[in-house]
């Protein structure tokens, strides 16, 4: 909003902490209601918090979502000065020509319940969240620089060392920002934690190549893509991938970027899709 024309609702309509409560207020919901702001991971950290609340019994049903709106030019200026944005206007995740990401708008929301409760109530179940987890990079070369060892540790804590479980992954929806540092560090984590423990190459891709980077809502976009993969039994291509990033040893890590519409292979285990 423009402070020069603010009115009585200026603060309440521009205060991020009230976003969640606006929903609770509208629907007269009385359970825990709060907003999560952890930058690009916000919506997945919110999913983790919702799952923990349900497990702890704080609530029986949770509404969790993520949204991003581009209402001001100032973030564009800041991200441009930080050389994070793609001058070519394309997010080319894991490609040799990757030059940054593209900002995007959008949002999504899930309704979460315990599986037994959903079965009891006859709900339409789109998918089951088997496990979630979060951690922090700790100290790195820069506040925005990723840490592949920390990402690998988180992935290992979630997936364990169960070879059959890891083999059942149809793909991983990666963060895949199309930045030089981020793509390499993420690929190393995915390969060392999961790819090397599989027989078949692990397919990876990023919804950011399709819709751009939703920033605070990015994880939700990836989660909705994962739902569609499970429903359609097809892994869509990750766009703008032509020449593999030479700094990423894809073969050694047993990773493969999805470049065509690929049927999900049948396994004895339930089909799984991971979101990083």
Secondary structure in CASP SS format (residue, H / E / C, confidence):
PFRMAT SS
TARGET T0000
AUTHOR 0000-0000-0000
METHOD secondary structure of the structure
MODEL  1
X C 1.00
X C 1.00
X H 1.00
X H 1.00
X H 1.00
X C 1.00
X C 1.00
X C 1.00
X C 1.00
X H 1.00
X H 1.00
X H 1.00
X H 1.00
X H 1.00
X C 1.00
X H 1.00
X H 1.00
X H 1.00
X H 1.00
X H 1.00
X H 1.00
X H 1.00
X H 1.00
X H 1.00
X H 1.00
X H 1.00
X H 1.00
X C 1.00
X C 1.00
X C 1.00
X C 1.00
X C 1.00
X C 1.00
X C 1.00
X C 1.00
X C 1.00
X C 1.00
X C 1.00
X H 1.00
X H 1.00
X H 1.00
X H 1.00
X H 1.00
X H 1.00
X H 1.00
X H 1.00
X H 1.00
X H 1.00
X H 1.00
X H 1.00
X H 1.00
X H 1.00
X H 1.00
X H 1.00
X H 1.00
X H 1.00
X C 1.00
X C 1.00
X C 1.00
X C 1.00
X E 1.00
X E 1.00
X E 1.00
X E 1.00
X E 1.00
X E 1.00
X E 1.00
X E 1.00
X C 1.00
X C 1.00
X C 1.00
X C 1.00
X C 1.00
X H 1.00
X H 1.00
X H 1.00
X H 1.00
X H 1.00
X H 1.00
X H 1.00
X H 1.00
X C 1.00
X C 1.00
X C 1.00
X E 1.00
X C 1.00
X C 1.00
X C 1.00
X C 1.00
X C 1.00
X C 1.00
X C 1.00
X C 1.00
X C 1.00
X E 1.00
X C 1.00
X C 1.00
X C 1.00
X C 1.00
X C 1.00
X E 1.00
X C 1.00
X E 1.00
X C 1.00
X C 1.00
X E 1.00
X E 1.00
X E 1.00
X E 1.00
X E 1.00
X E 1.00
X E 1.00
X E 1.00
X C 1.00
X H 1.00
X H 1.00
X H 1.00
X H 1.00
X H 1.00
X H 1.00
X C 1.00
X C 1.00
X C 1.00
X C 1.00
X C 1.00
X C 1.00
X C 1.00
X C 1.00
X C 1.00
X C 1.00
X C 1.00
X C 1.00
X C 1.00
X C 1.00
X C 1.00
X C 1.00
X C 1.00
X C 1.00
X C 1.00
X C 1.00
X C 1.00
X C 1.00
X C 1.00
X C 1.00
X C 1.00
X C 1.00
X C 1.00
X H 1.00
X H 1.00
X H 1.00
X H 1.00
X H 1.00
X H 1.00
X H 1.00
X H 1.00
X H 1.00
X H 1.00
X H 1.00
X H 1.00
X C 1.00
X C 1.00
X C 1.00
X H 1.00
X H 1.00
X H 1.00
X H 1.00
X H 1.00
X C 1.00
X E 1.00
X E 1.00
X E 1.00
X E 1.00
X E 1.00
X C 1.00
X C 1.00
X C 1.00
X C 1.00
X C 1.00
X C 1.00
X H 1.00
X H 1.00
X H 1.00
X H 1.00
X H 1.00
X H 1.00
X H 1.00
X H 1.00
X H 1.00
X H 1.00
X H 1.00
X H 1.00
X H 1.00
X H 1.00
X C 1.00
X H 1.00
X H 1.00
X H 1.00
X C 1.00
X C 1.00
X C 1.00
X C 1.00
X E 1.00
X E 1.00
X E 1.00
X E 1.00
X C 1.00
X C 1.00
X H 1.00
X H 1.00
X H 1.00
X H 1.00
X C 1.00
X E 1.00
X C 1.00
X H 1.00
X H 1.00
X H 1.00
X H 1.00
X H 1.00
X H 1.00
X H 1.00
X H 1.00
X H 1.00
X H 1.00
X H 1.00
X H 1.00
X H 1.00
X H 1.00
X H 1.00
X H 1.00
X H 1.00
X H 1.00
X C 1.00
X E 1.00
X E 1.00
X C 1.00
X C 1.00
X C 1.00
X C 1.00
X C 1.00
X C 1.00
X C 1.00
X C 1.00
X E 1.00
X C 1.00
X C 1.00
X C 1.00
X C 1.00
X C 1.00
X H 1.00
X H 1.00
X H 1.00
X H 1.00
X C 1.00
X E 1.00
X E 1.00
X E 1.00
X C 1.00
X C 1.00
X C 1.00
X C 1.00
X E 1.00
X E 1.00
X C 1.00
X C 1.00
X C 1.00
X C 1.00
X C 1.00
X C 1.00
X C 1.00
X C 1.00
X E 1.00
X E 1.00
X E 1.00
X E 1.00
X C 1.00
END
